[in-house]
């Protein structure tokens, strides 16, 4: 009988270090969208706090606890990253497993903002896009979700089928930045 092996969306894509910047696949985790039912936004936030230690994220933001992060993922939608969602959340929202559908990359280094600026129409400078900020935007020609995890570290998510293209675009931007010195 054939033995099947699970591959991540970034399987076969090399981790890169170019000009002091690093690009690597984010650690695999459960990803679940939460879409609150009409009028249940506050109740969902309270249930999330009780179950996972974090609330529903604000627009263009995220919330986090020790084991989980909730990322703003669009109008009235959040993405819970980390644990399996508590079953009690289904009373307040539609939950959909997205774990296999997204590629997750992390870009880090002192000039990470400059790499992203080459691809996205967003101001990623501190003060405009602080730690915990999250945005759905375009990266060159792909729709992505970008969150600032730390001062010099960004999480970039794209549909699984676009992982190789995003990796290529980020690598090209990293190389171009490094060439300028």
C-alpha positions as CSV (number, residue, x, y, z in Angstrom):
1,X,0.0,0.0,0.0
2,X,1.2,3.5,-0.8
3,X,2.4,5.6,2.1
4,X,1.2,9.2,1.9
5,X,3.1,12.0,3.5
6,X,1.7,15.5,4.3
7,X,3.7,18.3,2.7
8,X,3.5,21.9,3.7
9,X,2.6,24.6,1.2
10,X,6.3,25.6,1.1
11,X,7.7,22.2,0.7
12,X,10.7,22.4,-1.7
13,X,11.2,26.1,-1.2
14,X,14.6,27.0,0.2
15,X,15.1,29.1,3.3
16,X,17.1,32.1,2.1
17,X,19.6,34.5,3.7
18,X,20.4,37.5,1.4
19,X,22.0,40.8,2.4
20,X,21.2,40.3,6.1
21,X,17.6,39.3,5.5
22,X,16.1,35.9,6.1
23,X,13.1,34.3,4.4
24,X,11.8,31.0,5.8
25,X,8.6,29.0,6.1
26,X,6.6,29.8,9.3
27,X,6.1,26.9,11.7
28,X,3.1,24.8,10.7
29,X,0.0,25.4,12.8
30,X,-3.8,25.1,12.7
31,X,-5.4,27.9,10.9
32,X,-9.2,28.5,11.3
33,X,-11.3,31.4,10.0
34,X,-13.9,32.8,12.4
35,X,-16.9,34.6,10.9
36,X,-19.2,35.9,13.6
37,X,-22.9,35.4,13.1
38,X,-24.9,38.6,12.9
39,X,-24.9,40.4,16.2
40,X,-22.6,37.9,17.9
41,X,-19.2,39.8,17.5
42,X,-19.0,40.7,21.2
43,X,-20.1,37.3,22.4
44,X,-17.5,35.7,20.1
45,X,-14.8,38.0,21.5
46,X,-15.7,37.0,25.1
47,X,-15.8,33.3,24.2
48,X,-12.4,33.6,22.5
49,X,-11.0,35.3,25.6
50,X,-12.3,32.5,27.8
51,X,-11.2,29.7,25.6
52,X,-7.9,31.0,24.2
53,X,-6.9,34.0,26.2
54,X,-7.3,36.5,23.3
55,X,-10.1,38.5,21.8
56,X,-11.4,39.1,18.3
57,X,-8.8,41.3,16.6
58,X,-9.5,44.9,15.6
59,X,-9.5,46.0,12.0
60,X,-5.8,45.8,10.7
61,X,-4.7,44.3,13.9
62,X,-4.2,41.1,15.8
63,X,-4.5,39.7,19.3
64,X,-2.3,37.1,20.9
65,X,-1.8,34.9,23.9
66,X,0.9,32.4,24.8
67,X,-0.3,29.7,22.3
68,X,-2.5,31.5,19.8
69,X,-2.9,34.5,17.6
70,X,-6.1,36.0,16.1
71,X,-5.4,38.0,12.9
72,X,-7.7,40.4,11.2
73,X,-8.5,38.7,7.9
74,X,-11.0,40.9,6.3
75,X,-14.4,42.4,7.1
76,X,-15.9,40.6,10.0
77,X,-13.5,37.7,9.7
78,X,-10.5,36.7,11.8
79,X,-8.0,33.9,11.4
80,X,-7.2,31.9,14.6
81,X,-3.6,30.6,14.3
82,X,-2.2,28.0,16.7
83,X,-4.6,25.7,18.6
84,X,-7.6,23.8,17.4
85,X,-10.5,26.2,18.1
86,X,-12.6,25.6,21.2
87,X,-15.9,23.9,20.1
88,X,-17.9,26.5,22.1
89,X,-17.0,29.1,19.5
90,X,-19.4,27.5,17.0
91,X,-22.3,29.1,19.0
92,X,-21.1,32.5,17.9
93,X,-19.4,32.1,14.6
94,X,-18.9,29.9,11.5
95,X,-15.5,28.2,11.8
96,X,-13.6,26.9,8.8
97,X,-10.3,25.0,8.8
98,X,-7.8,26.8,6.5
99,X,-4.7,24.9,7.6
100,X,-3.9,23.3,4.3
101,X,-5.0,26.2,2.2
102,X,-2.3,28.8,3.1
103,X,1.4,29.2,2.7
104,X,3.1,31.0,5.6
105,X,6.4,32.7,5.2
106,X,8.4,34.8,7.6
107,X,10.7,37.6,6.4
108,X,13.1,39.0,9.0
109,X,16.0,41.4,9.1
110,X,16.7,45.1,9.6
111,X,15.6,46.0,6.0
112,X,12.5,43.8,5.8
113,X,10.2,46.8,5.5
114,X,12.2,47.9,2.4
115,X,11.7,44.5,0.8
116,X,8.0,44.7,1.4
117,X,7.9,48.3,0.1
118,X,9.1,47.0,-3.3
119,X,6.1,44.7,-3.5
120,X,3.2,46.3,-1.5
121,X,1.3,49.6,-1.5
122,X,1.5,49.8,2.3
123,X,3.6,51.9,4.7
124,X,5.3,49.3,6.8
125,X,7.4,51.7,8.9
126,X,7.0,51.7,12.7
127,X,4.4,54.2,13.7
128,X,2.3,53.3,10.7
129,X,2.5,49.5,11.0
130,X,3.5,48.5,14.5
131,X,4.0,45.1,16.1
132,X,0.6,43.3,16.0
133,X,-0.5,45.2,12.9
134,X,-2.0,43.1,10.1
135,X,-3.3,43.9,6.6
136,X,-4.8,42.2,3.6
137,X,-3.1,43.7,0.6
138,X,-1.5,43.1,-2.8
139,X,2.1,41.9,-3.0
140,X,3.1,42.7,-6.6
141,X,0.2,40.7,-8.2
142,X,-0.9,38.4,-5.3
143,X,-3.4,39.0,-2.5
144,X,-1.6,38.4,0.8
145,X,-2.0,38.8,4.5
146,X,0.9,40.5,6.2
147,X,1.4,40.9,10.0
148,X,4.3,42.4,11.9
149,X,5.3,39.8,14.5
150,X,8.4,41.6,15.9
151,X,10.2,44.8,15.2
152,X,12.1,43.3,12.2
153,X,9.9,40.2,11.5
154,X,6.9,39.9,9.2
155,X,4.5,37.0,8.6
156,X,3.3,36.8,5.0
157,X,0.5,34.5,4.1
158,X,-0.7,33.6,0.6
159,X,-3.0,31.0,-0.9
160,X,-1.1,27.7,-1.1
161,X,-1.1,27.6,-4.9
162,X,0.8,30.9,-4.9
163,X,3.6,29.9,-2.5
164,X,6.3,29.5,-5.1
165,X,5.4,32.8,-6.8
166,X,5.5,34.7,-3.5
167,X,8.8,33.1,-2.6
168,X,10.3,34.1,-6.0
169,X,9.0,37.7,-5.7
170,X,10.4,38.1,-2.2
171,X,13.7,36.6,-3.2
172,X,14.0,39.0,-6.2
173,X,13.2,42.0,-4.0
174,X,15.8,40.8,-1.4
175,X,18.4,40.4,-4.1
176,X,17.6,43.9,-5.6
177,X,17.9,45.5,-2.1
178,X,21.2,43.7,-1.4
179,X,22.6,44.8,-4.7
180,X,22.0,48.4,-3.8
181,X,24.0,48.0,-0.6
